[in-house]
Amino acid sequence: MKPLLTFDETLLDNQDQFKDPFFDRYQLRHAEKPLQLNEQVKKNYLFPTFYSDVTCAIGIFMCNYKKAEEMMFHPAIKPVRMTKDRALIAFSCYIYKNVLGIPPYYEIAMSIPVLVDPGFNPPVVPMVAEKMFKNFGYYVFSMPVTSLENRIRGNKIWGLPKVVQEIDITENSGYCTTIAKEENGAPYFELSIPMNGQEAEFDVTSNLYTTLEGEILQSETNFKSRFHVNKNMKALVKANMKADYTYLKIGDSPSGQILKNLEIEEMPFQTRFTKGMVSSFDLPNPNYKPSISLT
């Protein structure tokens, strides 16, 4: 999808696209004030933002723990520790066909599972028992999108590192392939996720941790769907396994070098694919009181 670089004051009247019972969990509301997108346009969005009929392809890989730790915006935010001095990195690729109030777009969330100010950071456990760790969440270090409006929303409301880039997502020969390109058109990221696998139901609530205007924010994200999942549990005991397929390609451009620095292993720890996902993303939690400060 080529980037959509224009918008006006119009809010799409598309609430009829969100009839799934999932959305009954939420009471829609406006933010305290409309968002000023530029000098001419401001919009009074409803929150949480709803998404329906989403195609989602996720690749979860092992990477170097120390390199992941260096990505954090505060030394007290720690990547979830995995075996053999590794952390996890998740690439979540989305085709958002229906978005409450705004046009469709593509997005890639590049994130690292983290614990905020952990007194205890046991290997692996937070990933299989998330609810036991109230300080568990995800740090998104890069978020390419194909919509300028969505980039501005992400930057101004949540402090998300959204950048406008061209993103192509295609399905071919049993794989969903996502390609992100630099401003000059050079591909720097290519992820191929198998569309088949063991079926598993996911109904997940997680937190994203970001910074905005000198404050640490916590924002709730939710999604529900039946995924096709492939797991590689051998990766817990064996590092740098050879891949049976080229799942991830990283280019030599500036964006690619950031990824290469993480020393990402070629064999994914887990892949997930679904169509028809429903999800929501809320405003930053006003009651969140971080135990750490940026000042």
C-alpha positions as CSV (number, residue, x, y, z in Angstrom):
1,M,0.0,0.0,0.0
2,K,1.3,3.4,-1.0
3,P,1.3,6.0,1.9
4,L,-1.9,8.0,2.2
5,L,-0.6,11.5,2.9
6,T,-3.8,13.5,2.8
7,F,-6.7,13.9,5.2
8,D,-9.5,16.4,6.0
9,E,-11.8,17.2,8.9
10,T,-14.1,14.3,8.0
11,L,-14.6,11.4,10.4
12,L,-15.8,8.2,8.7
13,D,-19.3,7.2,9.8
14,N,-18.5,3.5,10.0
15,Q,-19.7,2.3,13.4
16,D,-21.9,-0.3,11.6
17,Q,-18.6,-2.2,10.9
18,F,-18.1,-3.0,14.6
19,K,-21.0,-5.3,15.5
20,D,-18.9,-8.2,16.9
21,P,-19.7,-9.0,20.6
22,F,-16.0,-8.2,21.3
23,F,-16.8,-4.5,21.0
24,D,-19.6,-4.6,23.6
25,R,-16.9,-4.8,26.2
26,Y,-16.2,-1.1,25.7
27,Q,-18.0,2.2,26.2
28,L,-16.9,4.6,23.5
29,R,-15.9,8.1,24.6
30,H,-14.1,11.2,23.4
31,A,-10.7,12.4,24.6
32,E,-10.6,15.5,26.8
33,K,-10.2,17.6,23.7
34,P,-10.0,17.1,19.9
35,L,-6.7,16.3,18.4
36,Q,-5.1,19.1,16.3
37,L,-3.6,17.2,13.3
38,N,-2.3,20.3,11.6
39,E,-3.0,24.1,11.6
40,Q,-6.2,23.6,9.6
41,V,-7.6,20.2,10.8
42,K,-8.6,18.9,14.2
43,K,-10.8,15.8,14.9
44,N,-12.8,14.6,17.9
45,Y,-12.1,10.9,17.7
46,L,-13.9,8.2,19.7
47,F,-11.9,5.8,21.9
48,P,-11.0,3.1,22.2
49,T,-10.1,2.9,18.5
50,F,-11.8,-0.2,17.1
51,Y,-10.5,-2.4,14.4
52,S,-12.5,-5.2,12.6
53,D,-11.8,-7.7,9.9
54,V,-8.0,-7.4,10.5
55,T,-5.5,-9.6,8.7
56,C,-2.6,-10.2,11.1
57,A,0.7,-11.9,10.6
58,I,3.2,-12.2,13.5
59,G,6.7,-13.4,13.7
60,I,8.4,-13.8,17.1
61,F,12.2,-14.2,17.1
62,M,15.0,-14.5,19.6
63,C,17.6,-11.8,19.7
64,N,20.6,-10.7,21.7
65,Y,19.5,-9.7,25.2
66,K,22.1,-6.9,25.7
67,K,21.4,-5.4,22.3
68,A,17.6,-5.4,23.2
69,E,18.3,-3.9,26.6
70,E,20.2,-1.0,24.9
71,M,17.0,-0.2,23.0
72,M,15.1,0.7,26.1
73,F,14.2,4.3,26.9
74,H,15.0,3.9,30.6
75,P,17.5,1.6,32.4
76,A,14.8,0.2,34.7
77,I,12.8,-1.2,31.7
78,K,14.1,-4.6,31.1
79,P,13.5,-7.0,28.2
80,V,11.9,-10.3,29.3
81,R,14.9,-12.6,29.7
82,M,14.9,-15.7,27.7
83,T,17.4,-18.6,27.7
84,K,21.0,-18.3,26.6
85,D,21.2,-14.5,27.1
86,R,18.4,-13.7,24.7
87,A,15.3,-11.6,24.5
88,L,12.3,-11.7,22.2
89,I,11.4,-9.4,19.3
90,A,7.9,-9.5,17.8
91,F,7.0,-8.3,14.3
92,S,3.2,-7.8,14.1
93,C,1.9,-6.9,10.6
94,Y,-1.6,-5.7,10.1
95,I,-4.0,-5.0,7.3
96,Y,-6.6,-2.8,9.1
97,K,-9.6,-3.0,6.8
98,N,-12.0,-1.2,9.1
99,V,-10.9,1.4,11.6
100,L,-13.3,3.4,13.7
101,G,-13.6,6.9,12.2
102,I,-10.6,6.8,9.8
103,P,-9.6,5.1,6.5
104,P,-7.9,1.7,6.2
105,Y,-4.2,1.4,6.5
106,Y,-1.3,-1.1,6.9
107,E,1.0,-1.2,9.9
108,I,4.0,-3.0,11.4
109,A,4.6,-3.0,15.1
110,M,8.2,-3.9,16.0
111,S,8.2,-4.6,19.7
112,I,10.1,-6.2,22.6
113,P,8.3,-7.8,25.6
114,V,9.4,-6.0,28.8
115,L,9.1,-5.7,32.5
116,V,9.0,-2.2,34.0
117,D,11.2,-1.8,37.1
118,P,11.3,-5.6,37.8
119,G,12.6,-6.7,41.2
120,F,12.6,-10.1,39.7
121,N,13.2,-11.0,36.0
122,P,13.0,-14.8,35.7
123,P,13.8,-16.3,32.3
124,V,10.8,-17.2,30.1
125,V,8.1,-17.2,32.9
126,P,6.6,-13.8,32.1
127,M,5.8,-14.9,28.6
128,V,3.8,-17.9,29.8
129,A,2.2,-16.3,32.9
130,E,1.7,-12.6,31.9
131,K,-1.1,-12.0,34.4
132,M,1.3,-12.7,37.2
133,F,3.4,-9.7,36.2
134,K,1.5,-6.4,36.5
135,N,4.5,-4.7,35.1
136,F,4.6,-6.8,31.9
137,G,4.1,-5.2,28.5
138,Y,5.6,-4.3,25.2
139,Y,8.0,-1.6,24.1
140,V,7.4,-0.6,20.5
141,F,10.7,0.7,19.1
142,S,9.5,1.2,15.5
143,M,6.1,1.4,13.9
144,P,5.8,1.9,10.1
145,V,2.4,2.9,8.9
146,T,0.9,3.8,5.5
147,S,-1.3,6.7,6.8
148,L,-0.1,10.2,7.7
149,E,-3.2,10.8,9.8
150,N,-2.4,7.6,11.8
151,R,1.2,8.6,12.2
152,I,0.2,11.9,13.7
153,R,-2.3,10.3,16.0
154,G,0.3,7.8,17.2
155,N,2.9,10.4,17.8
156,K,0.7,13.0,19.5
157,I,-1.6,10.8,21.6
158,W,0.6,7.9,22.7
159,G,4.2,8.9,21.8
160,L,4.4,5.9,19.5
161,P,7.4,5.9,17.1
162,K,5.2,5.8,14.0
163,V,6.8,6.7,10.6
164,V,5.1,6.8,7.2
165,Q,6.5,4.2,4.9
166,E,5.3,2.1,1.9
167,I,4.2,-1.3,3.1
168,D,3.2,-4.3,0.9
169,I,1.4,-7.3,2.4
170,T,0.6,-10.2,0.0
171,E,-0.5,-13.8,0.2
172,N,1.3,-16.4,-2.0
173,S,2.1,-20.1,-1.9
174,G,0.8,-20.5,1.7
175,Y,2.7,-17.5,3.1
176,C,1.7,-14.0,4.1
177,T,4.7,-11.7,3.2
178,T,5.1,-8.2,4.5
179,I,7.6,-5.8,2.9
180,A,8.5,-2.3,4.3
181,K,10.4,0.2,2.3
182,E,12.5,3.2,3.0
183,E,11.6,6.7,1.7
184,N,13.7,6.1,-1.4
185,G,11.8,2.9,-2.1
186,A,14.4,0.4,-1.0
187,P,13.1,-2.6,0.8
188,Y,14.7,-3.1,4.3
189,F,12.3,-5.5,6.0
190,E,10.6,-8.7,4.6
191,L,8.8,-11.1,6.8
192,S,7.1,-14.3,5.5
193,I,4.7,-16.0,7.8
194,P,3.0,-19.4,7.1
195,M,-0.8,-19.1,6.8
196,N,-1.3,-22.7,8.1
197,G,-0.6,-24.1,11.5
198,Q,-2.2,-25.5,14.6
199,E,-5.3,-23.4,15.4
200,A,-5.5,-21.6,18.7
201,E,-7.9,-19.1,20.1
202,F,-6.4,-15.8,21.4
203,D,-8.2,-13.3,23.6
204,V,-5.4,-11.1,24.8
205,T,-5.1,-7.9,26.8
206,S,-1.6,-6.3,27.0
207,N,0.0,-2.9,27.8
208,L,2.2,-0.8,25.6
209,Y,4.8,1.4,27.3
210,T,5.8,4.7,25.6
211,T,7.0,8.1,26.5
212,L,5.4,11.5,25.7
213,E,6.5,14.9,26.8
214,G,8.7,13.6,29.5
215,E,6.2,11.1,30.9
216,I,6.0,7.3,30.8
217,L,2.6,6.1,29.5
218,Q,0.8,2.8,29.7
219,S,-1.9,2.1,27.1
220,E,-4.1,-1.0,26.8
221,T,-4.4,-3.0,23.6
222,N,-6.8,-6.0,23.1
223,F,-7.3,-8.5,20.3
224,K,-9.3,-11.6,19.7
225,S,-9.1,-14.2,16.9
226,R,-8.4,-17.7,16.0
227,F,-4.8,-18.0,14.8
228,H,-2.8,-20.5,12.9
229,V,0.3,-21.0,15.1
230,N,3.7,-22.6,14.5
231,K,5.9,-23.1,17.6
232,N,9.6,-23.9,17.7
233,M,10.2,-24.9,21.4
234,K,13.6,-26.3,20.6
235,A,14.8,-22.7,20.4
236,L,14.6,-22.5,24.2
237,V,17.5,-24.9,24.5
238,K,19.4,-24.3,21.2
239,A,20.5,-20.9,20.0
240,N,20.9,-19.8,16.4
241,M,19.1,-22.7,14.8
242,K,19.2,-22.9,11.1
243,A,15.9,-22.0,9.5
244,D,14.0,-24.3,7.1
245,Y,12.7,-21.3,5.2
246,T,13.7,-17.6,4.7
247,Y,11.3,-16.1,7.1
248,L,13.1,-12.8,7.7
249,K,15.2,-10.6,5.3
250,I,16.8,-7.4,6.6
251,G,18.4,-4.8,4.3
252,D,21.4,-2.6,4.7
253,S,19.5,0.7,4.9
254,P,19.4,2.8,8.1
255,S,16.2,1.2,9.2
256,G,17.6,-2.2,8.4
257,Q,20.8,-1.6,10.4
258,I,18.8,-1.0,13.5
259,L,17.3,-4.4,13.2
260,K,20.6,-6.1,12.3
261,N,22.2,-4.7,15.4
262,L,19.8,-6.8,17.5
263,E,21.4,-10.0,16.1
264,I,18.0,-11.6,15.4
265,E,18.1,-15.3,14.9
266,E,16.9,-16.7,11.5
267,M,14.5,-19.3,12.9
268,P,11.4,-17.9,14.4
269,F,10.4,-18.9,17.9
270,Q,6.7,-18.7,17.0
271,T,4.6,-17.6,14.0
272,R,0.9,-16.6,14.0
273,F,-1.5,-15.8,11.2
274,T,-5.2,-14.9,11.2
275,K,-7.9,-13.2,9.2
276,G,-10.9,-11.5,10.6
277,M,-9.3,-10.4,13.9
278,V,-11.1,-7.8,16.1
279,S,-9.1,-5.5,18.3
280,S,-9.0,-2.2,20.2
281,F,-6.5,0.3,21.4
282,D,-7.3,2.8,24.2
283,L,-6.1,6.1,25.3
284,P,-3.2,6.2,27.8
285,N,-4.3,5.0,31.2
286,P,-4.8,8.2,33.3
287,N,-4.5,6.2,36.6
288,Y,-1.1,4.7,35.7
289,K,1.6,5.8,38.2
290,P,5.0,4.6,37.0
291,S,7.5,3.6,39.7
292,I,10.3,5.2,37.6
293,S,10.7,8.7,36.2
294,L,12.4,10.1,33.1
295,T,13.6,13.2,35.1
